[in-house]
Amino acid sequence: LVLPLENLKAAVLDALYHPIASAPIDELVQPGMKIAFICNDSTRVANTHSFMPILVNEMNKLGVKDEDMHIVFALGTHRCMSHEEMVEQVGEDVAKRLKMYNSDCHVQDDFEYFGETEHGTPVWLNKHVCDADLVILTGTVVYHFFSGFGGGRKAVLPGVAAMETVRKNHSLMMSPEAKLGKLHGNPVYDDQVEGVRLFAKEHKMFLFHSILDAQKQFLKVFAGDWYEAHLEACKFVEQVYGVPISEPADVVIASCGGECEEGSGSAALEKALEENPSPDAIKAELEKNFVIGAHKAFAITRLMKKAHFILVSALDKELAKKLLFESVDDVDAAMKLAEKYVGKDYKVLLMPQGSLTVPVLKK
């Protein structure tokens, strides 16, 4: 059991001045420098509002004025945030003091070109991170369903990348090696790292990431080299959220800790499944024409070839059907339905934090 941090400020300062594989922050930051912070959008919880005031005040102490710092929100391909949402993410104090920008992947003029990766991904990154002397990548690390783990290089690519950059990178998820918990040898991850290295040739970067527990309390913070510190954070996430199991179960009951407040969250996902209502059809369509949003349809349905999916949710029944889920109103109904597939004698695995934890089969 890892207990939450008792003193966040002390932990943040300790991480900044004793970073992983990097000079301490006071050697990287010079008075008068321009600093860009990359911060999570509202879809990813890092408790940015708790640590940003500490980071910004420390930069002030090191001689960087508020007007020489700004925040770029790593939207990837998500919708733009309202001003209120930005304030909510970083806290009122920081929002009043620093300029804030959405990285809107659709505005091509906002992006600068850094070359092409071996996989053919054109690296276009937001101009608001290109004009800084130091880019601080903030965020969090959790397991990611096709790029291994979130955080680190993802703050830049896809975080502040143009649509075509993200589309080309994410098309690599069709590989069987693009999976949960796998970094090296995962083409999506390798391509992201290569793209960020093209940027890092000309720009100084520093990573600051927080790891939270299921109650959104801080467990640990990591700072340092954007690549090495992220790998250390991933190891910690494996220890905390990788749950060893001795054998596979017949039925898994997983909760992701919330409802689908914005429906499916993606019109492209719904359209893809409407037009290609089977796992094989989705795969064939994406191999022909890879579309962001529709890629989530592939991520969901490729597992449907292995298991039946029953959804217990307030999500509209017609929409659930379109997403190829069998939809019921409560867990009792779901269990009755499950018994049709597995019989009366079955093993159950409970995952109350399905969006965070990953069952790891012991060898």
FIPASE-687773 format. One record per residue (C-alpha): residue number from 1; residue in one letter; x negated, y, z. Coordinates in nm, 4 decimals, always signed. Layout:
% residues N
+-----+---+----------+----------+----------+
|   k | r |       px |       py |       pz |
+-----+---+----------+----------+----------+
| NUM | A |        X |        Y |        Z |
...
+-----+---+----------+----------+----------+
% end
This chain:
% residues 363
+-----+---+----------+----------+----------+
|   k | r |       px |       py |       pz |
+-----+---+----------+----------+----------+
|   1 | L |  +0.0000 |  +0.0000 |  +0.0000 |
|   2 | V |  -0.1334 |  +0.3426 |  -0.0994 |
|   3 | L |  -0.0064 |  +0.6225 |  +0.1237 |
|   4 | P |  +0.0765 |  +0.9712 |  -0.0108 |
|   5 | L |  -0.1866 |  +1.2453 |  +0.0214 |
|   6 | E |  -0.1568 |  +1.4437 |  +0.3429 |
|   7 | N |  -0.3283 |  +1.7591 |  +0.2149 |
|   8 | L |  -0.2803 |  +1.8256 |  -0.1554 |
|   9 | K |  -0.4893 |  +2.1429 |  -0.1670 |
|  10 | A |  -0.7894 |  +1.9719 |  -0.0036 |
|  11 | A |  -0.7583 |  +1.6779 |  -0.2471 |
|  12 | V |  -0.7360 |  +1.9106 |  -0.5507 |
|  13 | L |  -1.0418 |  +2.1127 |  -0.4470 |
|  14 | D |  -1.2388 |  +1.7989 |  -0.3650 |
|  15 | A |  -1.1594 |  +1.6581 |  -0.7122 |
|  16 | L |  -1.2579 |  +1.9852 |  -0.8855 |
|  17 | Y |  -1.5916 |  +2.0141 |  -0.7058 |
|  18 | H |  -1.6762 |  +1.6411 |  -0.7116 |
|  19 | P |  -1.5456 |  +1.5416 |  -1.0553 |
|  20 | I |  -1.5940 |  +1.2165 |  -1.2468 |
|  21 | A |  -1.8695 |  +1.2228 |  -1.5142 |
|  22 | S |  -1.8671 |  +1.6037 |  -1.5324 |
|  23 | A |  -2.0347 |  +1.9098 |  -1.3855 |
|  24 | P |  -1.8293 |  +2.0606 |  -1.0982 |
|  25 | I |  -1.5740 |  +2.3253 |  -1.1873 |
|  26 | D |  -1.7867 |  +2.6181 |  -1.0633 |
|  27 | E |  -2.0581 |  +2.5230 |  -1.3144 |
|  28 | L |  -1.8087 |  +2.4987 |  -1.6027 |
|  29 | V |  -1.6174 |  +2.8195 |  -1.5327 |
|  30 | Q |  -1.7796 |  +3.1583 |  -1.5866 |
|  31 | P |  -1.6252 |  +3.4985 |  -1.5044 |
|  32 | G |  -1.4413 |  +3.6467 |  -1.8020 |
|  33 | M |  -1.3777 |  +3.3105 |  -1.9698 |
|  34 | K |  -1.0528 |  +3.2316 |  -2.1516 |
|  35 | I |  -0.8841 |  +2.9216 |  -2.0074 |
|  36 | A |  -0.5933 |  +2.7240 |  -2.1543 |
|  37 | F |  -0.3993 |  +2.4805 |  -1.9374 |
|  38 | I |  -0.2130 |  +2.2022 |  -2.1146 |
|  39 | C |  +0.0917 |  +2.1122 |  -1.9008 |
|  40 | N |  +0.3629 |  +1.8461 |  -1.9224 |
|  41 | D |  +0.7066 |  +1.9302 |  -2.0568 |
|  42 | S |  +1.0213 |  +1.8506 |  -1.8584 |
|  43 | T |  +1.0372 |  +1.4898 |  -1.9814 |
|  44 | R |  +0.7292 |  +1.3865 |  -1.7788 |
|  45 | V |  +0.7026 |  +1.4403 |  -1.4045 |
|  46 | A |  +0.3572 |  +1.5373 |  -1.2757 |
|  47 | N |  +0.4657 |  +1.7825 |  -1.0019 |
|  48 | T |  +0.2821 |  +2.0478 |  -1.2010 |
|  49 | H |  +0.4491 |  +2.3216 |  -0.9929 |
|  50 | S |  +0.2648 |  +2.1918 |  -0.6837 |
|  51 | F |  -0.0910 |  +2.1894 |  -0.8188 |
|  52 | M |  -0.0875 |  +2.4733 |  -1.0754 |
|  53 | P |  -0.0955 |  +2.7535 |  -0.8122 |
|  54 | I |  -0.4016 |  +2.5844 |  -0.6544 |
|  55 | L |  -0.5789 |  +2.5549 |  -0.9924 |
|  56 | V |  -0.4959 |  +2.9103 |  -1.1017 |
|  57 | N |  -0.6029 |  +3.0643 |  -0.7689 |
|  58 | E |  -0.9308 |  +2.8716 |  -0.7822 |
|  59 | M |  -0.9980 |  +3.0085 |  -1.1329 |
|  60 | N |  -0.9375 |  +3.3580 |  -0.9932 |
|  61 | K |  -1.2003 |  +3.2917 |  -0.7238 |
|  62 | L |  -1.4426 |  +3.1848 |  -0.9955 |
|  63 | G |  -1.3946 |  +3.5169 |  -1.1761 |
|  64 | V |  -1.1204 |  +3.4386 |  -1.4293 |
|  65 | K |  -0.8342 |  +3.6882 |  -1.4386 |
|  66 | D |  -0.4697 |  +3.5901 |  -1.4840 |
|  67 | E |  -0.4584 |  +3.7668 |  -1.8219 |
|  68 | D |  -0.7408 |  +3.5436 |  -1.9479 |
|  69 | M |  -0.5463 |  +3.2239 |  -1.8730 |
|  70 | H |  -0.2440 |  +3.0768 |  -2.0467 |
|  71 | I |  -0.0338 |  +2.7600 |  -2.0473 |
|  72 | V |  +0.0511 |  +2.5454 |  -2.3490 |
|  73 | F |  +0.3298 |  +2.2934 |  -2.2926 |
|  74 | A |  +0.2504 |  +1.9535 |  -2.4448 |
|  75 | L |  +0.5826 |  +1.8895 |  -2.6172 |
|  76 | G |  +0.4498 |  +1.6388 |  -2.8689 |
|  77 | T |  +0.7607 |  +1.6035 |  -3.0860 |
|  78 | H |  +1.0098 |  +1.6857 |  -2.8067 |
|  79 | R |  +1.2405 |  +1.9859 |  -2.8223 |
|  80 | C |  +1.1188 |  +2.3310 |  -2.7158 |
|  81 | M |  +1.1657 |  +2.4255 |  -2.3524 |
|  82 | S |  +1.3655 |  +2.7278 |  -2.2387 |
|  83 | H |  +1.1931 |  +2.9938 |  -2.0296 |
|  84 | E |  +1.3800 |  +2.8634 |  -1.7231 |
|  85 | E |  +1.2501 |  +2.5117 |  -1.7844 |
|  86 | M |  +0.8941 |  +2.6430 |  -1.8177 |
|  87 | V |  +0.9287 |  +2.8274 |  -1.4863 |
|  88 | E |  +1.0625 |  +2.5107 |  -1.3249 |
|  89 | Q |  +0.7614 |  +2.3120 |  -1.4488 |
|  90 | V |  +0.4823 |  +2.5408 |  -1.3248 |
|  91 | G |  +0.6525 |  +2.7328 |  -1.0437 |
|  92 | E |  +0.7699 |  +3.0944 |  -1.0303 |
|  93 | D |  +0.4411 |  +3.2419 |  -0.9108 |
|  94 | V |  +0.2307 |  +3.0951 |  -1.1934 |
|  95 | A |  +0.5022 |  +3.1632 |  -1.4536 |
|  96 | K |  +0.5008 |  +3.5340 |  -1.3608 |
|  97 | R |  +0.1225 |  +3.5581 |  -1.3874 |
|  98 | L |  +0.0289 |  +3.3523 |  -1.6953 |
|  99 | K |  +0.1482 |  +3.3606 |  -2.0568 |
| 100 | M |  +0.3285 |  +3.0384 |  -2.1544 |
| 101 | Y |  +0.3740 |  +2.8777 |  -2.4967 |
| 102 | N |  +0.5672 |  +2.5809 |  -2.6337 |
| 103 | S |  +0.3641 |  +2.3675 |  -2.8738 |
| 104 | D |  +0.6307 |  +2.3271 |  -3.1417 |
| 105 | C |  +0.5105 |  +2.0523 |  -3.3765 |
| 106 | H |  +0.7320 |  +2.1786 |  -3.6600 |
| 107 | V |  +0.5690 |  +2.5242 |  -3.6936 |
| 108 | Q |  +0.2759 |  +2.4264 |  -3.9170 |
| 109 | D |  +0.1236 |  +2.7777 |  -3.9070 |
| 110 | D |  +0.0608 |  +2.7312 |  -3.5328 |
| 111 | F |  -0.1944 |  +2.4545 |  -3.5941 |
| 112 | E |  -0.5630 |  +2.4379 |  -3.6882 |
| 113 | Y |  -0.7230 |  +2.1474 |  -3.8760 |
| 114 | F |  -1.0091 |  +1.9437 |  -3.7291 |
| 115 | G |  -1.0565 |  +1.6696 |  -3.9887 |
| 116 | E |  -0.9271 |  +1.3171 |  -4.0336 |
| 117 | T |  -0.9712 |  +1.0009 |  -3.8260 |
| 118 | E |  -1.0782 |  +0.6637 |  -3.9652 |
| 119 | H |  -0.7126 |  +0.5580 |  -3.9581 |
| 120 | G |  -0.6295 |  +0.8550 |  -4.1814 |
| 121 | T |  -0.4637 |  +1.0713 |  -3.9155 |
| 122 | P |  -0.5015 |  +1.4420 |  -4.0024 |
| 123 | V |  -0.5895 |  +1.6220 |  -3.6780 |
| 124 | W |  -0.3874 |  +1.9453 |  -3.6524 |
| 125 | L |  -0.3927 |  +2.1041 |  -3.3035 |
| 126 | N |  -0.2150 |  +2.4064 |  -3.1588 |
| 127 | K |  -0.3983 |  +2.7376 |  -3.2041 |
| 128 | H |  -0.3300 |  +2.8291 |  -2.8403 |
| 129 | V |  -0.5748 |  +2.5615 |  -2.7238 |
| 130 | C |  -0.8231 |  +2.6420 |  -3.0008 |
| 131 | D |  -0.8932 |  +2.9984 |  -2.8858 |
| 132 | A |  -0.9927 |  +2.9049 |  -2.5275 |
| 133 | D |  -1.3438 |  +2.8688 |  -2.3825 |
| 134 | L |  -1.2232 |  +2.5869 |  -2.1574 |
| 135 | V |  -0.9157 |  +2.3655 |  -2.1977 |
| 136 | I |  -0.7873 |  +2.2030 |  -1.8782 |
| 137 | L |  -0.5729 |  +1.8958 |  -1.9456 |
| 138 | T |  -0.3183 |  +1.8489 |  -1.6688 |
| 139 | G |  -0.0653 |  +1.5702 |  -1.6415 |
| 140 | T |  -0.0146 |  +1.2289 |  -1.4947 |
| 141 | V |  -0.0945 |  +0.8681 |  -1.5796 |
| 142 | V |  +0.1651 |  +0.5920 |  -1.6071 |
| 143 | Y |  +0.1853 |  +0.2780 |  -1.8175 |
| 144 | H |  +0.2860 |  +0.3609 |  -2.1765 |
| 145 | F |  +0.4880 |  +0.1235 |  -2.3923 |
| 146 | F |  +0.2628 |  +0.1343 |  -2.6992 |
| 147 | S |  -0.0465 |  +0.3461 |  -2.6280 |
| 148 | G |  -0.1522 |  +0.1545 |  -2.3170 |
| 149 | F |  -0.1391 |  +0.4353 |  -2.0621 |
| 150 | G |  -0.0171 |  +0.7935 |  -2.0722 |
| 151 | G |  -0.2266 |  +1.0983 |  -1.9846 |
| 152 | G |  -0.5829 |  +1.1905 |  -2.0760 |
| 153 | R |  -0.6256 |  +1.2286 |  -2.4518 |
| 154 | K |  -0.2440 |  +1.2247 |  -2.4907 |
| 155 | A |  -0.2265 |  +1.5783 |  -2.3488 |
| 156 | V |  -0.3956 |  +1.6862 |  -2.6744 |
| 157 | L |  -0.2810 |  +1.4198 |  -2.9195 |
| 158 | P |  +0.0205 |  +1.3947 |  -2.9395 |
| 159 | G |  +0.0782 |  +1.6672 |  -2.6739 |
| 160 | V |  -0.0292 |  +1.9755 |  -2.8698 |
| 161 | A |  -0.0497 |  +1.8214 |  -3.2173 |
| 162 | A |  +0.1481 |  +1.8944 |  -3.5355 |
| 163 | M |  +0.4273 |  +1.6631 |  -3.6530 |
| 164 | E |  +0.2261 |  +1.4894 |  -3.9270 |
| 165 | T |  -0.0589 |  +1.4199 |  -3.6819 |
| 166 | V |  +0.1826 |  +1.2545 |  -3.4393 |
| 167 | R |  +0.3690 |  +1.0678 |  -3.7121 |
| 168 | K |  +0.0521 |  +0.9163 |  -3.8590 |
| 169 | N |  -0.0913 |  +0.8277 |  -3.5157 |
| 170 | H |  +0.2322 |  +0.6742 |  -3.3899 |
| 171 | S |  +0.2734 |  +0.4671 |  -3.7082 |
| 172 | L |  -0.0122 |  +0.2538 |  -3.5691 |
| 173 | M |  +0.2282 |  +0.1239 |  -3.3036 |
| 174 | M |  +0.3428 |  -0.1368 |  -3.5578 |
| 175 | S |  +0.0248 |  -0.3284 |  -3.4698 |
| 176 | P |  +0.0693 |  -0.6172 |  -3.2232 |
| 177 | E |  -0.2314 |  -0.4702 |  -3.0365 |
| 178 | A |  -0.0371 |  -0.1502 |  -2.9594 |
| 179 | K |  +0.1043 |  -0.2466 |  -2.6246 |
| 180 | L |  +0.1607 |  -0.1660 |  -2.2612 |
| 181 | G |  -0.1548 |  -0.1466 |  -2.0468 |
| 182 | K |  -0.3990 |  -0.1982 |  -2.3362 |
| 183 | L |  -0.6411 |  +0.0811 |  -2.4264 |
| 184 | H |  -0.9532 |  -0.0409 |  -2.6074 |
| 185 | G |  -0.8665 |  -0.2231 |  -2.9276 |
| 186 | N |  -0.5218 |  -0.0611 |  -2.9302 |
| 187 | P |  -0.5206 |  +0.1332 |  -3.2617 |
| 188 | V |  -0.2900 |  +0.4062 |  -3.1254 |
| 189 | Y |  -0.5243 |  +0.4787 |  -2.8326 |
| 190 | D |  -0.8454 |  +0.4468 |  -3.0370 |
| 191 | D |  -0.7063 |  +0.6861 |  -3.2988 |
| 192 | Q |  -0.5987 |  +0.9394 |  -3.0335 |
| 193 | V |  -0.9435 |  +0.9311 |  -2.8729 |
| 194 | E |  -1.1134 |  +0.9771 |  -3.2103 |
| 195 | G |  -0.8874 |  +1.2721 |  -3.2917 |
| 196 | V |  -0.9566 |  +1.4383 |  -2.9556 |
| 197 | R |  -1.3328 |  +1.3835 |  -3.0016 |
| 198 | L |  -1.3122 |  +1.5906 |  -3.3217 |
| 199 | F |  -1.1664 |  +1.8736 |  -3.1125 |
| 200 | A |  -1.4127 |  +1.8160 |  -2.8244 |
| 201 | K |  -1.7128 |  +1.8689 |  -3.0564 |
| 202 | E |  -1.6313 |  +2.2406 |  -3.0565 |
| 203 | H |  -1.4353 |  +2.2868 |  -2.7331 |
| 204 | K |  -1.5067 |  +2.2367 |  -2.3648 |
| 205 | M |  -1.2463 |  +2.0273 |  -2.1874 |
| 206 | F |  -1.1811 |  +1.9242 |  -1.8281 |
| 207 | L |  -0.9184 |  +1.6833 |  -1.6987 |
| 208 | F |  -0.7007 |  +1.7241 |  -1.3895 |
| 209 | H |  -0.4375 |  +1.4527 |  -1.3384 |
| 210 | S |  -0.2097 |  +1.3522 |  -1.0534 |
| 211 | I |  -0.0753 |  +1.0046 |  -0.9802 |
| 212 | L |  +0.2639 |  +1.0003 |  -0.8081 |
| 213 | D |  +0.4600 |  +0.7347 |  -0.6231 |
| 214 | A |  +0.8219 |  +0.6407 |  -0.6940 |
| 215 | Q |  +0.9397 |  +0.9230 |  -0.4628 |
| 216 | K |  +0.7317 |  +1.1722 |  -0.6684 |
| 217 | Q |  +0.4795 |  +1.2179 |  -0.3856 |
| 218 | F |  +0.1093 |  +1.2593 |  -0.4695 |
| 219 | L |  -0.0938 |  +0.9397 |  -0.4241 |
| 220 | K |  -0.4235 |  +1.0589 |  -0.5720 |
| 221 | V |  -0.5690 |  +1.3254 |  -0.8002 |
| 222 | F |  -0.8403 |  +1.2755 |  -1.0609 |
| 223 | A |  -1.0626 |  +1.5372 |  -1.2225 |
| 224 | G |  -1.3595 |  +1.5439 |  -1.4563 |
| 225 | D |  -1.4519 |  +1.4324 |  -1.8066 |
| 226 | W |  -1.1383 |  +1.4037 |  -2.0247 |
| 227 | Y |  -1.2297 |  +1.0475 |  -2.1285 |
| 228 | E |  -1.4080 |  +0.8925 |  -1.8275 |
| 229 | A |  -1.1847 |  +1.0420 |  -1.5555 |
| 230 | H |  -0.8785 |  +0.9170 |  -1.7413 |
| 231 | L |  -1.0146 |  +0.5596 |  -1.7464 |
| 232 | E |  -1.0654 |  +0.5772 |  -1.3687 |
| 233 | A |  -0.7083 |  +0.7034 |  -1.3258 |
| 234 | C |  -0.5797 |  +0.4118 |  -1.5388 |
| 235 | K |  -0.7615 |  +0.1618 |  -1.3133 |
| 236 | F |  -0.5894 |  +0.3182 |  -1.0121 |
| 237 | V |  -0.2473 |  +0.2979 |  -1.1834 |
| 238 | E |  -0.3092 |  -0.0724 |  -1.2539 |
| 239 | Q |  -0.3805 |  -0.1299 |  -0.8834 |
| 240 | V |  -0.0723 |  +0.0606 |  -0.7678 |
| 241 | Y |  +0.1846 |  -0.0228 |  -1.0367 |
| 242 | G |  +0.0639 |  -0.3523 |  -1.1803 |
| 243 | V |  +0.2622 |  -0.6129 |  -0.9847 |
| 244 | P |  +0.1233 |  -0.9696 |  -0.9987 |
| 245 | I |  +0.3798 |  -1.2405 |  -1.0693 |
| 246 | S |  +0.3117 |  -1.6160 |  -1.0659 |
| 247 | E |  +0.5526 |  -1.7146 |  -1.3442 |
| 248 | P |  +0.7938 |  -1.5543 |  -1.5914 |
| 249 | A |  +1.1600 |  -1.5181 |  -1.4875 |
| 250 | D |  +1.4766 |  -1.6182 |  -1.6730 |
| 251 | V |  +1.6572 |  -1.2944 |  -1.5833 |
| 252 | V |  +1.4993 |  -0.9547 |  -1.5148 |
| 253 | I |  +1.7036 |  -0.6804 |  -1.3474 |
| 254 | A |  +1.5250 |  -0.3528 |  -1.4140 |
| 255 | S |  +1.6240 |  -0.0019 |  -1.3133 |
| 256 | C |  +1.4434 |  +0.2975 |  -1.4520 |
| 257 | G |  +1.5542 |  +0.5051 |  -1.1559 |
| 258 | G |  +1.8126 |  +0.7234 |  -1.3290 |
| 259 | E |  +2.0899 |  +0.7582 |  -1.5832 |
| 260 | C |  +2.0662 |  +0.8501 |  -1.9511 |
| 261 | E |  +2.1496 |  +1.2178 |  -1.8914 |
| 262 | E |  +2.0766 |  +1.3223 |  -2.2505 |
| 263 | G |  +2.2358 |  +1.0140 |  -2.4074 |
| 264 | S |  +1.9793 |  +0.8159 |  -2.6048 |
| 265 | G |  +1.7597 |  +1.1294 |  -2.6174 |
| 266 | S |  +1.6986 |  +1.0925 |  -2.9913 |
| 267 | A |  +1.9272 |  +1.1444 |  -3.2905 |
| 268 | A |  +1.6601 |  +0.9810 |  -3.5117 |
| 269 | L |  +1.6695 |  +0.6680 |  -3.2937 |
| 270 | E |  +2.0482 |  +0.6447 |  -3.3307 |
| 271 | K |  +2.0381 |  +0.7061 |  -3.7058 |
| 272 | A |  +1.7687 |  +0.4398 |  -3.7547 |
| 273 | L |  +1.9746 |  +0.1759 |  -3.5734 |
| 274 | E |  +2.2942 |  +0.2762 |  -3.7519 |
| 275 | E |  +2.1271 |  +0.2282 |  -4.0896 |
| 276 | N |  +1.9209 |  -0.0790 |  -3.9904 |
| 277 | P |  +2.1226 |  -0.2708 |  -3.7313 |
| 278 | S |  +1.8723 |  -0.5515 |  -3.6581 |
| 279 | P |  +1.5120 |  -0.5831 |  -3.5313 |
| 280 | D |  +1.3867 |  -0.7136 |  -3.8693 |
| 281 | A |  +1.5613 |  -0.4370 |  -4.0641 |
| 282 | I |  +1.4142 |  -0.1681 |  -3.8361 |
| 283 | K |  +1.0636 |  -0.3112 |  -3.8735 |
| 284 | A |  +1.0914 |  -0.3317 |  -4.2536 |
| 285 | E |  +1.2218 |  +0.0260 |  -4.2769 |
| 286 | L |  +0.9452 |  +0.1687 |  -4.0556 |
| 287 | E |  +0.6744 |  -0.0165 |  -4.2460 |
| 288 | K |  +0.8091 |  +0.1514 |  -4.5591 |
| 289 | N |  +0.8714 |  +0.4954 |  -4.4070 |
| 290 | F |  +0.7524 |  +0.5705 |  -4.0519 |
| 291 | V |  +0.9761 |  +0.8302 |  -3.8824 |
| 292 | I |  +0.9268 |  +0.9741 |  -3.5312 |
| 293 | G |  +1.2295 |  +0.8938 |  -3.3174 |
| 294 | A |  +1.3041 |  +0.5854 |  -3.5258 |
| 295 | H |  +0.9785 |  +0.4411 |  -3.3850 |
| 296 | K |  +1.1593 |  +0.4073 |  -3.0519 |
| 297 | A |  +1.4133 |  +0.1855 |  -3.2250 |
| 298 | F |  +1.1282 |  -0.0492 |  -3.3165 |
| 299 | A |  +0.9908 |  -0.0381 |  -2.9592 |
| 300 | I |  +1.3311 |  -0.1353 |  -2.8171 |
| 301 | T |  +1.4339 |  -0.3933 |  -3.0748 |
| 302 | R |  +1.1079 |  -0.5837 |  -3.1159 |
| 303 | L |  +1.1687 |  -0.7202 |  -2.7637 |
| 304 | M |  +1.5227 |  -0.8194 |  -2.8612 |
| 305 | K |  +1.3771 |  -1.1026 |  -3.0682 |
| 306 | K |  +1.2597 |  -1.2524 |  -2.7395 |
| 307 | A |  +1.5393 |  -1.1660 |  -2.4936 |
| 308 | H |  +1.9016 |  -1.0537 |  -2.4710 |
| 309 | F |  +1.9463 |  -0.6974 |  -2.3449 |
| 310 | I |  +2.2432 |  -0.6127 |  -2.1244 |
| 311 | L |  +2.2916 |  -0.2485 |  -2.0331 |
| 312 | V |  +2.4634 |  -0.1351 |  -1.7117 |
| 313 | S |  +2.5101 |  +0.2365 |  -1.7631 |
| 314 | A |  +2.7574 |  +0.5210 |  -1.7965 |
| 315 | L |  +2.6263 |  +0.5609 |  -2.1515 |
| 316 | D |  +2.9068 |  +0.5675 |  -2.4080 |
| 317 | K |  +2.9988 |  +0.2065 |  -2.4973 |
| 318 | E |  +3.0008 |  +0.2722 |  -2.8723 |
| 319 | L |  +2.6559 |  +0.4307 |  -2.8538 |
| 320 | A |  +2.5231 |  +0.1385 |  -2.6483 |
| 321 | K |  +2.6563 |  -0.1024 |  -2.9128 |
| 322 | K |  +2.4900 |  +0.1009 |  -3.1863 |
| 323 | L |  +2.1626 |  +0.0693 |  -2.9919 |
| 324 | L |  +2.2137 |  -0.3116 |  -3.0045 |
| 325 | F |  +2.2738 |  -0.3442 |  -2.6288 |
| 326 | E |  +2.5508 |  -0.5530 |  -2.4764 |
| 327 | S |  +2.7059 |  -0.2936 |  -2.2472 |
| 328 | V |  +2.8919 |  -0.3615 |  -1.9213 |
| 329 | D |  +3.0129 |  -0.1505 |  -1.6271 |
| 330 | D |  +2.8415 |  -0.3144 |  -1.3316 |
| 331 | V |  +2.5710 |  -0.5607 |  -1.2273 |
| 332 | D |  +2.8232 |  -0.8373 |  -1.1421 |
| 333 | A |  +2.9549 |  -0.8288 |  -1.4985 |
| 334 | A |  +2.5968 |  -0.8274 |  -1.6282 |
| 335 | M |  +2.5065 |  -1.1363 |  -1.4225 |
| 336 | K |  +2.8151 |  -1.3245 |  -1.5462 |
| 337 | L |  +2.7137 |  -1.2418 |  -1.9027 |
| 338 | A |  +2.3503 |  -1.3396 |  -1.8365 |
| 339 | E |  +2.4619 |  -1.6838 |  -1.7152 |
| 340 | K |  +2.6034 |  -1.7511 |  -2.0622 |
| 341 | Y |  +2.2464 |  -1.7365 |  -2.1923 |
| 342 | V |  +2.0462 |  -1.8936 |  -1.9077 |
| 343 | G |  +2.2937 |  -2.1296 |  -1.7399 |
| 344 | K |  +2.3669 |  -2.1464 |  -1.3659 |
| 345 | D |  +2.0168 |  -2.2309 |  -1.2435 |
| 346 | Y |  +1.7794 |  -1.9429 |  -1.3089 |
| 347 | K |  +1.4936 |  -1.7369 |  -1.1631 |
| 348 | V |  +1.5454 |  -1.3618 |  -1.1197 |
| 349 | L |  +1.2867 |  -1.0851 |  -1.1135 |
| 350 | L |  +1.3951 |  -0.7522 |  -0.9595 |
| 351 | M |  +1.2290 |  -0.4327 |  -1.0847 |
| 352 | P |  +1.3796 |  -0.1357 |  -0.8951 |
| 353 | Q |  +1.1181 |  +0.0967 |  -1.0519 |
| 354 | G |  +1.1180 |  -0.0372 |  -1.4055 |
| 355 | S |  +0.9858 |  +0.2845 |  -1.5588 |
| 356 | L |  +0.6722 |  +0.2748 |  -1.3382 |
| 357 | T |  +0.5882 |  -0.0834 |  -1.2493 |
| 358 | V |  +0.4614 |  -0.3567 |  -1.4785 |
| 359 | P |  +0.4738 |  -0.7289 |  -1.3949 |
| 360 | V |  +0.1294 |  -0.8818 |  -1.4574 |
| 361 | L |  +0.1295 |  -1.2584 |  -1.5040 |
| 362 | K |  -0.1490 |  -1.4152 |  -1.2990 |
| 363 | K |  -0.3824 |  -1.6186 |  -1.5189 |
+-----+---+----------+----------+----------+
% end
